[in-house]
């Protein structure tokens, strides 16, 4: 066998090895990309809940609270419209913000007259869908939720501040 035949044979072997490894390497990189997106989304959803409850402790206007929470997760596009919320204060839709004011004694949703000590509770929800079709087929869509609770510091009447 001459040296030119040997080089051609080695190049063919490298091409076969590359074609076997390349799809697995690309799947790994795309899975890593989707994992990074999921971690970012979890952080954004929890930050949105924290900012929403931070607004709720000084401003009890529900639309201001939902808007402020959604602004903290702008890249996710959390729905700011009034969505239906279940008994656990979870949005019924794929994304949204639920607001509830609990009584100072811990009774759920029972703060008839807003007063210092009532518990503001904000829950944000967003549905994560992987962009990689193979990863999406394996894990599917996942719901990410976060809930924050803080006592009301300032019962607001009239013009309310937005922190």
C-alpha angles and dihedrals in degrees: 000000000000124000093250091055091049092051091049090050092049091051090052091051091051091050091053092048091048092049090052096048101037098073092048092048092049091049089052092050093048091048088052089050092051091046089054091050090051093051090048091050093050090051093047093048093050091046090050091054091049093050091045093054090043087058092044095058091064103021120041096188104123096208091052090050094049092045093050092048092049092048089060091059100039095148091057097051097223110195113254097190120105105276129188113264126203128222092278090054091251119145112249093214128072091265135010150109125263123196127195134168114213126197121265088248091057098259107151116249093349109123099119094167113035109239139157108282098035109129117243111208122189123183123188125193134188132168116230118211120184116236093215109086094213093048089044090053092051102045103015123198118333128203116228117198135171131185128197128187130193134160117256111258100184125025100218125218123173116350108019128197123242109211 
